[in-house]
Amino acid sequence: MTEAAAPDPHREIRDAVRKLCADYPGEYWRKLDRAGEYPTAFVRALTESGFLSALIPETYGGAGLGLSAAAAILEEVQASGCNGAACHAQMYVMGTVLRHGSEEQKRKYLPEVATGRLRLQAFGVTEPTSGTDTTSLKTFARKEGDKYIVNGQKIWTSRAEHSDLMILLARTTPREEARKKTDGLSVFIVDMRKALGNGLTIRPIRTMMNHGTTEVFFDNMEVPAENLIGEEGQGFRYILSGMNAERILIAHECIGDAKWFIEKATNYARERSVFGRPIGQNQGIQFPIARAYANMRAAELMAREAARLYEAGQNCGPEANMAKMLAADASNEAANVCIQTHGGFGFAEEYDVERKFRETRLYQVAPISTNLILSFVAEHVLGMPRSY
Ligand SMILES: Cc1cc2nc3c(=O)[nH]c(=O)nc-3n(C[C@H](O)[C@H](O)[C@H](O)COP(=O)(O)OP(=O)(O)OC[C@H]3O[C@@H](n4cnc5c(N)ncnc54)[C@H](O)[C@@H]3O)c2cc1C
């Protein structure tokens, strides 16, 4: 597929990721998908190659690369037909520790996360009753001497069964007593190896794609006070500060997915012959693929711009959000077109199209739904009244 016109500063990284991913073809993912199993071997290979520690500074044992390099890694994973959702959080969840943790916490955790000895894959924010309205979450951490006692529940805590640590957002001041609803929330680093069976229960949720997501329950779970990140009560700000990076990375994953679908659809349209000619000779087949390509490229430009602003230390909130939305739309469109191009075979497991179709659908909803991005743009970019 034609690349962006400007020279790609991450060509070598992209080639190396592609090479690694070639060892994990469709058959590998299909088998896991059928069994609902976690891609342990793939995640280990990606960790050992250093790709998942791209954003950890060299002082703490990582590669010390910029966000655009991390984005290129995830994009290539998806464009290769693999699924980075199994481990993308290992790349950026540590950002909360890096930006707001104490020097001691950084030295304790980051080098171990960089080697993969410690897996920091779980991010516990969403709750069943609060949903997108994060500040009304109910999980409460009560301080008692040198520890916090946590009670409550999270939902959609992905990869919790395959992670040693969890970044947890909980209330430390009841919402009614906090000055603002965004105050009184705190972030903790939970060592799940110690907590499991000692107040922490993890229950898997089966979903339409193989995602390893769970619900987690806290019943008087103890967290040492030294595991509080930053200041008590400031946790919401800490979580928000990582959102732009997350949105930009997910946008690039969607771009990767869109590229995979478009390439797959194009190849099939050239090869499949019906009525004595390739189906790709019909404009009814060509145009939807061409449109999906154009929309993917537009989203790609927005995503690259968001990463550029982020790396330049400039405000990238609007671009990060818009990139995530446009890229999720582009991958969703490309997925749909790819199924249509394949006709009946689009539904057959062995083509991988239906699996990727299910996987990419998630990004219309998570980690932030399209409606909430539109609300952000309407309010913060266009200055219209807040709608909720
Ligand atoms: C597979 C999967 C993995 C996930 N992984 C994680 C994870 O690791 N950690 C984590 O913390 N969370 C995770 N999530 C949660 C995810 O971030 C939320 O599902 C998402 O933010 C939407 O929240 P909700 O499901 O509670 O939907 P709700 O908040 O209940 O919203 C339902 C619908 O209503 C719309 N809506 C709500 N309010 C408004 C409004 N004011 N205006 C217009 N529309 C509105 C939403 O856009 C959505 O379409 C995951 C979710 C899934 C499905």
The ligand as an SDF file (V2000), in Angstrom:
LIG
                    3D

 53 58  0  0  0  0  0  0  0  0999 V2000
  -13.5280   -4.8650   25.9330 C   0  0  0  0  0  0  0  0  0  0  0  0
  -13.4100   -3.6750   26.8120 C   0  0  0  0  0  0  0  0  0  0  0  0
  -12.2260   -3.4150   27.4490 C   0  0  0  0  0  0  0  0  0  0  0  0
  -12.1270   -2.3350   28.3440 C   0  0  0  0  0  0  0  0  0  0  0  0
  -10.9750   -2.1480   29.0600 N   0  0  0  0  0  0  0  0  0  0  0  0
  -10.9690   -1.2640   30.0830 C   0  0  0  0  0  0  0  0  0  0  0  0
   -9.8710   -1.2170   31.0040 C   0  0  0  0  0  0  0  0  0  0  0  0
   -8.8870   -1.9350   30.8710 O   0  0  0  0  0  0  0  0  0  0  0  0
   -9.9540   -0.3630   32.0540 N   0  0  0  0  0  0  0  0  0  0  0  0
  -11.0420    0.4460   32.2520 C   0  0  0  0  0  0  0  0  0  0  0  0
  -11.0580    1.1920   33.2400 O   0  0  0  0  0  0  0  0  0  0  0  0
  -12.0890    0.4450   31.3780 N   0  0  0  0  0  0  0  0  0  0  0  0
  -12.0660   -0.4040   30.3260 C   0  0  0  0  0  0  0  0  0  0  0  0
  -13.1360   -0.4550   29.4540 N   0  0  0  0  0  0  0  0  0  0  0  0
  -14.2930    0.4110   29.6960 C   0  0  0  0  0  0  0  0  0  0  0  0
  -14.5180    1.4360   28.6140 C   0  0  0  0  0  0  0  0  0  0  0  0
  -13.5980    2.4830   28.7610 O   0  0  0  0  0  0  0  0  0  0  0  0
  -15.9730    1.8730   28.7160 C   0  0  0  0  0  0  0  0  0  0  0  0
  -16.7750    0.7770   28.2830 O   0  0  0  0  0  0  0  0  0  0  0  0
  -16.2660    3.0870   27.9090 C   0  0  0  0  0  0  0  0  0  0  0  0
  -15.5800    4.1960   28.4200 O   0  0  0  0  0  0  0  0  0  0  0  0
  -17.7690    3.3800   27.9050 C   0  0  0  0  0  0  0  0  0  0  0  0
  -18.2710    3.3460   29.2070 O   0  0  0  0  0  0  0  0  0  0  0  0
  -19.5430    2.4360   29.5610 P   0  0  0  0  0  0  0  0  0  0  0  0
  -19.3450    1.1120   28.9680 O   0  0  0  0  0  0  0  0  0  0  0  0
  -19.7720    2.5010   31.0130 O   0  0  0  0  0  0  0  0  0  0  0  0
  -20.7230    3.1430   28.7980 O   0  0  0  0  0  0  0  0  0  0  0  0
  -21.7790    4.2640   29.3590 P   0  0  0  0  0  0  0  0  0  0  0  0
  -21.0190    5.3140   30.0580 O   0  0  0  0  0  0  0  0  0  0  0  0
  -22.7800    3.4690   30.1360 O   0  0  0  0  0  0  0  0  0  0  0  0
  -22.3430    4.7520   28.0190 O   0  0  0  0  0  0  0  0  0  0  0  0
  -23.2290    3.9560   27.2130 C   0  0  0  0  0  0  0  0  0  0  0  0
  -23.4640    4.6890   25.9030 C   0  0  0  0  0  0  0  0  0  0  0  0
  -24.0480    5.9620   26.1670 O   0  0  0  0  0  0  0  0  0  0  0  0
  -23.2720    6.9960   25.6060 C   0  0  0  0  0  0  0  0  0  0  0  0
  -23.2820    8.1490   26.4980 N   0  0  0  0  0  0  0  0  0  0  0  0
  -23.0830    8.1850   27.8400 C   0  0  0  0  0  0  0  0  0  0  0  0
  -23.1360    9.4440   28.3000 N   0  0  0  0  0  0  0  0  0  0  0  0
  -23.3840   10.2360   27.2260 C   0  0  0  0  0  0  0  0  0  0  0  0
  -23.5430   11.6280   27.0350 C   0  0  0  0  0  0  0  0  0  0  0  0
  -23.4540   12.4760   28.0630 N   0  0  0  0  0  0  0  0  0  0  0  0
  -23.7670   12.0930   25.8020 N   0  0  0  0  0  0  0  0  0  0  0  0
  -23.8780   11.2440   24.7500 C   0  0  0  0  0  0  0  0  0  0  0  0
  -23.7330    9.9050   24.8580 N   0  0  0  0  0  0  0  0  0  0  0  0
  -23.4720    9.4160   26.0870 C   0  0  0  0  0  0  0  0  0  0  0  0
  -21.8600    6.4230   25.4420 C   0  0  0  0  0  0  0  0  0  0  0  0
  -21.2020    7.0610   24.3830 O   0  0  0  0  0  0  0  0  0  0  0  0
  -22.1630    4.9570   25.1500 C   0  0  0  0  0  0  0  0  0  0  0  0
  -22.3700    4.8090   23.7800 O   0  0  0  0  0  0  0  0  0  0  0  0
  -13.2330   -1.4810   28.5190 C   0  0  0  0  0  0  0  0  0  0  0  0
  -14.4270   -1.7270   27.8290 C   0  0  0  0  0  0  0  0  0  0  0  0
  -14.5280   -2.8170   27.0040 C   0  0  0  0  0  0  0  0  0  0  0  0
  -15.8470   -3.0900   26.3270 C   0  0  0  0  0  0  0  0  0  0  0  0
  1  2  1  0
  2  3  1  0
  2 52  2  0
  3  4  2  0
  4  5  1  0
  4 50  1  0
  5  6  2  0
  6  7  1  0
  6 13  1  0
  7  8  2  0
  7  9  1  0
  9 10  1  0
 10 11  2  0
 10 12  1  0
 12 13  2  0
 13 14  1  0
 14 15  1  0
 14 50  1  0
 15 16  1  0
 16 17  1  0
 16 18  1  0
 18 19  1  0
 18 20  1  0
 20 21  1  0
 20 22  1  0
 22 23  1  0
 23 24  1  0
 24 25  2  0
 24 26  1  0
 24 27  1  0
 27 28  1  0
 28 29  2  0
 28 30  1  0
 28 31  1  0
 31 32  1  0
 32 33  1  0
 33 34  1  0
 33 48  1  0
 34 35  1  0
 35 36  1  0
 35 46  1  0
 36 37  1  0
 36 45  1  0
 37 38  2  0
 38 39  1  0
 39 40  1  0
 39 45  2  0
 40 41  1  0
 40 42  2  0
 42 43  1  0
 43 44  2  0
 44 45  1  0
 46 47  1  0
 46 48  1  0
 48 49  1  0
 50 51  2  0
 51 52  1  0
 52 53  1  0
M  END
$$$$
